[in-house]
Structures are given as structure tokens and as C-alpha cells.
Amino acid sequence: MSDRARNVMLLALTVFGVVLAIGAFIALRGGVDNSASKPQPNTGVATALATATTATEPFSGLTSARLGVGGRCLHIVIADADTERVAGLRDVTDLGDYDGMLFVYGSDTDARFTMSGTPLPLDIGWYAADGTPVDRTTMTPCIDGSDASCPVYASSGRYRYALETPAGQGGAGAIGACPA
């Protein structure tokens, strides 16, 4: 095989790999819709998120709220647009004044998560539209990997919300408005 043919073949394989990685990334994150997703109306989660305010560093440009989790009240950042959900807690080494990030989807989903570029071990809880728990697990950092090469974390059932918190700090139980 000539050098030119070998170079063309390597270029084609590289392009194929990039396209495959992009496709896997989109599939893992549940699509490319960038409109803001709203919580299920008339639920404790909707009540909690109705008071959302502008987030501060290190999450400028996002919103934040207080969210009840199993009797505790957490200060969380909200990822309700696709670009925010894709970025998630990647490259975040310090959550600042926040206890975690809530991923809000406009309808039930089975989107999966990776820890690509995420240096902190995280717990993830998946919740139904009414805030009841669906599943939870602990995710291990995969700093040097990609979405295609890092482990994939999936809920055992469809869900509307996913809550990521530092490992061991999330709490168990339903999500909703903070206890009075």
C-alpha cells in the first residue's frame, strides 16, 4: 500500500471515529434539545424550582434553588438545558456554596451519564416526575477518558430528574420542596 493510500485510510478512520464519538455523546445525553426543561407541574419539585435564582461562582449563567432530599434541604444548581446537562460537573473541582446539580428533563428519559473529565466522585440519584426515587449509584471519576471510553451509568428505569452530589453527601428519599 502506498503512503498516500495509507494516509487517506487513516484520515477516513479518524473521521469515522470522531463521528462515532459525537453520536455516542448525543445518545448518552439524551438528544440535542437546548430548550429549557420545566419540572412536572403541581409537584414538590416544581414548588422548589419555582423560587430559582441566579447561581453564583463557579456556576455563573445557571440557576440555583433549594431542594428537599429525604428531609434535608440542599442548595443545588439546575441544569435544565441540553448544553447545561452535557457540561454537568465536568472539570469542577469545588462546588463552592452548592451541594450538587439537578438535571431537569422535560419528559421521562433514559439518558445515561459518564464521568468523563469529572474529577470528583459523585453519587447520582434518579427520580420520577413526582420526585420519588427510581435508582441511585456512586460514580467514579474518569478524568482522562472520553464519553466513549469512560464507564456509562444508567438508571434501572426511566426518570425525569437526576441529582448529582459529592459521594456520600446526597441523602436518600424523595426530592421536593425543602422541609419547613
C-alpha positions in Angstrom: 0.0 0.0 0.0 1.3 3.4 -0.9 1.9 6.2 1.6 -0.9 8.2 0.0 -3.4 5.4 0.3 -2.3 4.7 3.9 -2.8 8.4 4.7 -6.2 8.5 3.1 -7.2 5.4 5.0 -6.0 6.9 8.3 -7.9 10.1 7.7 -11.1 8.2 6.9 -10.7 6.1 10.1 -10.1 9.3 12.1 -13.2 11.0 10.7 -15.3 7.9 11.3 -14.0 7.7 14.9 -14.9 11.4 15.5 -18.4 10.9 14.0 -18.9 7.8 16.1 -17.8 9.6 19.3 -20.2 12.5 18.6 -23.1 10.1 18.0 -22.3 8.3 21.3 -22.1 11.5 23.2 -25.5 12.7 21.9 -27.1 9.3 22.6 -25.6 9.2 26.1 -27.0 12.7 26.9 -30.5 12.0 25.5 -30.5 14.3 22.4 -29.7 17.8 21.5 -32.8 19.8 22.5 -31.4 23.0 24.1 -34.8 24.5 25.2 -35.1 24.8 29.0 -37.0 21.8 30.5 -39.6 22.5 33.1 -40.4 20.4 36.1 -43.6 18.3 36.3 -46.3 20.8 37.4 -48.0 20.6 40.8 -45.2 18.6 42.4 -42.8 19.4 45.3 -40.0 19.6 42.7 -42.0 22.3 40.8 -42.5 24.2 44.1 -38.8 24.0 44.9 -37.7 25.2 41.4 -40.3 28.0 41.2 -38.0 30.0 43.5 -34.9 29.5 41.4 -32.4 32.4 41.4 -29.3 33.2 39.5 -26.4 31.0 40.5 -23.0 32.4 41.7 -19.5 31.2 41.0 -18.5 28.6 40.0 -21.8 28.3 38.2 -22.4 31.8 36.8 -25.0 31.7 34.0 -27.0 28.9 35.6 -29.9 29.0 38.1 -30.0 27.6 41.7 -32.6 26.6 44.2 -33.2 24.9 47.5 -34.3 21.3 47.1 -35.5 18.9 49.7 -34.0 15.4 49.7 -35.2 12.9 52.2 -35.8 15.5 54.9 -32.7 17.5 54.2 -32.5 20.9 52.3 -29.8 21.1 49.7 -28.6 24.2 47.8 -28.4 22.9 44.2 -27.5 24.2 40.7 -30.0 23.5 38.0 -29.1 22.0 34.6 -32.3 22.3 32.6 -31.0 22.9 29.0 -29.1 20.4 27.0 -25.9 22.4 26.9 -26.0 22.6 30.7 -26.8 18.9 31.1 -23.9 18.0 28.8 -21.4 20.2 30.7 -22.7 18.9 34.1 -20.0 18.9 36.7 -17.1 18.2 34.2 -13.9 19.9 35.3 -15.5 21.1 38.5 -13.2 20.6 41.5 -15.1 22.7 44.0 -18.9 23.1 44.2 -18.5 26.4 46.1 -21.7 27.0 48.2 -23.6 24.3 46.4 -24.5 20.8 47.4 -25.0 19.4 43.9 -26.6 19.7 40.5 -30.1 18.8 39.5 -30.6 17.7 35.9 -34.1 18.5 34.8 -35.7 16.9 31.7 -38.9 17.9 30.0 -40.2 14.4 29.8 -39.2 11.0 31.2 -35.9 9.9 29.8 -33.3 7.1 30.0 -30.3 9.4 29.3 -27.1 7.9 30.6 -24.2 9.6 32.3 -20.4 9.3 32.2 -17.7 10.8 34.4 -15.6 11.9 31.5 -13.5 14.9 32.7 -15.2 14.8 36.1 -12.6 14.8 38.9 -14.9 14.3 41.9 -16.6 11.0 42.9 -20.3 11.6 42.7 -23.5 10.0 43.9 -26.3 10.2 41.4 -30.0 9.7 42.2 -32.6 9.3 39.5 -36.2 10.4 40.3 -39.6 10.1 38.7 -41.7 13.1 37.7 -43.3 13.2 41.2 -39.9 13.2 42.9 -40.0 9.6 44.1 -36.6 7.7 43.8 -36.1 5.5 40.8 -32.5 4.4 41.3 -29.1 5.6 42.7 -25.4 4.8 42.5 -22.0 6.1 43.1 -20.0 7.2 40.0 -16.2 7.0 39.8 -14.1 9.8 38.2 -12.8 9.2 34.7 -10.6 12.2 34.2 -8.5 11.2 31.3 -11.2 9.3 29.4 -13.8 10.4 26.8 -17.6 9.9 26.7 -16.9 6.9 24.5 -14.3 5.3 26.7 -15.5 6.0 30.3 -18.0 3.8 32.1 -21.6 4.6 31.5 -24.1 5.0 34.4 -27.8 4.3 33.7 -30.9 4.2 35.9 -32.8 0.9 36.1 -35.9 2.8 34.9 -37.0 6.0 33.1 -36.8 9.2 35.2 -37.4 12.9 35.0 -34.7 14.3 37.3 -31.1 13.3 38.1 -29.3 14.7 41.2 -25.5 14.6 41.4 -23.9 15.3 44.7 -20.4 14.6 46.1 -20.1 10.9 47.0 -21.7 10.2 50.4 -23.5 13.6 50.7 -26.7 13.2 48.7 -29.1 11.6 51.1 -31.8 9.1 50.3 -35.5 9.6 49.8 -37.8 11.6 47.6 -37.0 15.1 46.2 -39.3 18.1 46.5 -39.7 21.3 48.4 -37.4 21.9 51.5 -39.0 20.9 54.8 -40.4 23.9 56.7 
